[in-house]
């Protein structure tokens, strides 16, 4: 905190002492002190976000997507806050599961099958062993390693800090 901000803070505390003594008179200097504190707090919050620019960009993206889905900003913020409280290993486990499901869907598409609309008799081309094999293409270790490599690459890229 700069000396200007510190002096402004002291003036605000002294306002209440004078307020009692002067029977409610506020001085122009007191009002300026409050404005200075307000500006300083606002600037500090901006600096804090700018120091964490990648987080701020991703937060803005997530809020925008959740707002579009929910139609309510309070719900969007709550959803993002809930996600941020989850441990990273749980998020990586979900990513692993989704990657394996996507592999399976891609396999079905390569066979010309739409799993939701196919008759059970047409699905005989697909063996349970093949499904099990495809659903285990992505292991937790592989996804974790890839995730950290990708995260580090994105953190190192100075173009992401614009």
N, C-alpha and C positions, 0 to 999 in steps of 0.2 A: 504494500500500500504506500503510495507517495505521501509526502508531507502535506500536500494540498488536501488529499482525501482524508488523511488523519485529522487535520485541523477541522475539516468540514464535519467529520464525525463527532469531534469534541463539541463543536458549536451546536449540533443537533441535541446532544445530551444536555447542554447548558440551556437550551430553549425551554425545557420543561421547568428548570429551576426558576428562570426569569418569568416564565409564564405565570407561575404562582405568585411571584413577587410583584410583577407588573400588572397583574389582574388581566391577563389575556392578550398583551401586546406582543406581536411578532415583529421582528426587525427584518429589513430587506436582506441583511447579511445571513440571517437564519434561513430565509427562503432560498437564497443562492447556495447555501451549504447543502440543503436538501437536494437541490437540483444537481449539484456536483456529485453527491453520493449516488444519486440515481443514474447519472451518466457513467460514473465509474463502474457501478455494478453491471450496467448494460454492456459496457466495453469489455469487462472481464468475462462475461458469459460468452460474448462473441469470440474472444481470444481462445477461450477453452474449447469451443466448437472448432475453430480454425486450427487449433493444435491437434485435433482429432478429425481431420477433414475426411478421411476415408470412411470412418464410422458415420459421420454426418451425412455423407452422400448415400451410403447404404440405408441409413435410417429414413432419409427422405424418400428413397425409392420404395422401401417397404411400407411406409405410411401411405404413399400414393397408391400402391397396389391394394393395400388393405382398405383404404377409403373407397376405392373403386368397387371392391368386393362387398364391403359392408354398408357403404353409403352413410357412414357415421364416423366422424373423426375420433370421438371418444372410444368407440369400439376398435378402431384401427390402432390407436395408441395402446390400448389394453392388450390387444393381440401381440403387438411388437414387444411390449414389456414382458408378456408371458413367455414369448420365445427367448428373450434375452436371459430369463431366469433359468432356462433349461441348461443342463450341463452340455458341453460341446460333444462329449462322446455319444450322448443320446441323439444329437442332431446328425452326427456322422453315421450312426446306426440307421437312421431314417434315410439318409442319402444312399447308403449301401443297399437298403431294401428297394428304394425307388430305381436305382441303377439296374438291379437284377430284374425287376418287373419290366423295365423298359427294354432290356435285352430279350426277355421272353416275348413281349409284344412285337418287337422287330423280327424275331424268328417266325412268329405266326404270320406276319405280313409277308415275309419272304416265301412262305408256303402258299400265299394267296388266301389265307384264312382270316376271317374277322371273328374272333372268339365269341363275341356277344351274339352274333347272328347265325353261327354255324349250327348244324344239326349234330347231335352226338355221334351219329354214324360217320360223318365227314371228319371227325376229329381222330379217327383211328390211325391216321398218318402220324400222329403225335404220340410218342411213347412216354410213359411216366419217367423213365430213366433220362430221356432227353430233356424233359422239363426240369427235373432235378439238377441236371448238369448245367443247363442254361441259368437257372436261378441261383447258381453258386459261382458264376463267372467272376463276380465282384466280391472279394473277401473284405472283411473289416480292416485287415492290415493293409491291403492294397488301396482301399479308399482313404484310409487315414493318411498313408504316405502321400498319395496324390493330392489330398486336400491340403496338407501342410506345404507341399511343394508349390501348389498353385497360390496359396495364401502368401507365401514368402515372395514369389515372383511378383504378385500384385503389389505387395508392400514395397518392394525394391524399385518398381517402375515409377520414376519421378513424374511421368505424365499423369499419373493418377492423383497428383496433389495440386491440380489446377482448380 
